[in-house]
């Protein structure tokens, strides 16, 4: 009976993993719908004073080029997603912290924060450990607000533009050209479009 029970437990575990991955993709799709170019422009630029910036740690300015460089160093996709999730969760909290509740961008930013919280919960459901040590170090520095970290003033929209571009790199069903690091056991989300930005942003 023990031999028959083990495959059943494995089957149940696989079903749970697939369900968690599907939910992760649904959250990513919701994020994409909230992070359209028009909404980023409206809520993160037009509703802020001209040349307004938010102070963030240097490590919180996470761009697509950073992801490409880390991939070239064979950092796992799991670690890269963990980095993206952790950095942008903190970035959104910093943007939200400067807004009054009556500000037109307050509810929009709150919704984004909640989606990232949901994504963090799903991440914990099936991604246990296996995070690159260097990435873990950066994440800890971001989460603790290390006083020794350099600060940078960045417009809110630029921060969310970075978020969208990196999200596409990590979750798009179309694998980036020239990549040598296929993702095994990580979902590629078909809903994530291949053109995350307006041509005007280029």
N, C-alpha and C positions, 0 to 999 in steps of 0.2 A: 504493500500500500504506500510505503514511503516513496518508492520509485515513481508511482503514478501521481503522487501529490506534488512532487517537485516541479514537473512540467506545468501543472495547473497554476502554481504560484508564479512561475516565470511568465505565463501567459497573462495573468492578472497584472503583473508589474509592467509588462509591455503596453497593455491597454491603458494603464494609468499614465505612463510616459507619453503616449501618443495624445491622450486627452490634454495633458499639460501643455504639450507643444502646440496643439490646436488653439488653446486659449491664449497662449503667448502671441500667436499670429493674429488673433482677433484684437488683442490689445494694440499690437503694432499697427493694424489697419485703422483702429480708432485714433491712434496718434497721428497717423498720416493725414487723416481727415481733418484733424484739428490744426495741423501744421502746414496747411496750404500756403502758397506764396501770398495770396490776398490777405489771409488772416494774420500772417506774420507781419506783413506791411502795415495793416491797420492797427493791430493791438500792440505791436512792439516798436513801431516807429511813429505813426501818425498821432497816437494818443500819448506820446511822450514829448517833452520839450526838445527843441532842436539841439542836436549834438549831445543828447543825454547819454550817459554811460553808467555802467554798473561795475563796481570793483570786484574782480574775481581773482583767484589764484592763477598763476601762470599755467598750472597743470589743468585748469578747468577750461582752457581754450583748446578744445580737442577738435582737430581738423582732419579731413580725409587724408591729408598727407601723413599725419601721425599714424593713422591706421595702416597705410601702405608700408610705411617704414617698419612698423611692428610686425607686419606679415612677413616682410623680408627677413626678419629675425626669427621666424618660425614661432611666433607667439600664437597660441591656440585661439580659434574663433570664440570659444567659450570665454577665455580671458578678455578678449576684445569687447565682447558684448557686456561683460561685467564692468569693464572700464567705462564704456559709453553710458550704461545705465547709472552708474555711481556718479560720474561727473555731471551728467545733465540733471539728475535729481537735485544735486546741490546748486547748480546754476539756477534752476527754476525757483528753488526756495529763496535764493538771494534776490531774484527779480520780484518775487511775490512780497518779500519783506519790505521793499521800498514803496509798495502801493498801499494807499488807503482803501478801505473797503468800498467806498463810493467811486473809486477810480474805474473808468470803463474797461480797463484791462484786468481788473482784480479777479473777476469770476473766470475769465478765460485762462489766466495763469493758474488759478486754483484747480480747474479741471485738468490741466496738464500735469500738475503735481499729483493728483489722485491717480491718473493713468500710470504714471511712473511708479507710484506705490503699489498698484496692482501688478505691474510687471515685475517688481522686486519680489513680491510674494510668489508669483509663478516661477520665477528664477530659482527660488529656494526650494521649490517642490521637487525639481529634478536635476538641478545643477549643484551637486555637493562637492566642494573642494576642486582640485585640479586647476586652480587658477595660477597663472604664471607668477613667480615670486616678485618680479619687477613690477608687474601690474598691481599686485596686492599692495606693494609699498606705496605706489602712487595713490591708490584708492584710500589707503589709511591716512595719507598726508592730506588728501582732499577732505575726507570726512572729519578729521580732527582740526582742520583749519590751522595747520602748522604755521606758527608765527614767523618761521624762517623762510617761508615760501615767498617768492616775488609776487607782487600784485600787478594787475593790469586793468586799465579802464576800457571796457568794451561796450559798444551799443547793444541793447537787448536783442534787437533783430539779428545782429551778426552772430550772437550766441546761439539763437535758434536756427539760423541758417546752417551753422556748423552741425548742430544736432541732426537736422534733416539729412544733410549730405552723408554723414557717417551712418545714420540709420539705413539709408539705401545701400551703402556698401556692405553692411552686416546682414541685412535681411532680404535684400532683393533676390528674386528667383534667378535672375540673370547674373551669373558669376562674373566679377570684374575681369576684363581682358588681361591676359598674361598672368593671372594668378596661378600659383603652384600649390595652393593650400586648400583642397576641397574640404567641405564641412561634412563630417560623418556624425549622424545622430543629432544634428541640429537642424531645426526647421528653416527652410527657405520659404518666405511668405509671398505667395503669388500676388497678393493685393498691393504689395509695395511697388510703386511705379518706377520706371527707369529714368524719369525726368523730374527730379524733386524740386527743381528751381526754375523760375522764370528766366528767359534769355536776358532779361534786363539785369539780372543779378550777376551775370558772368563778367 
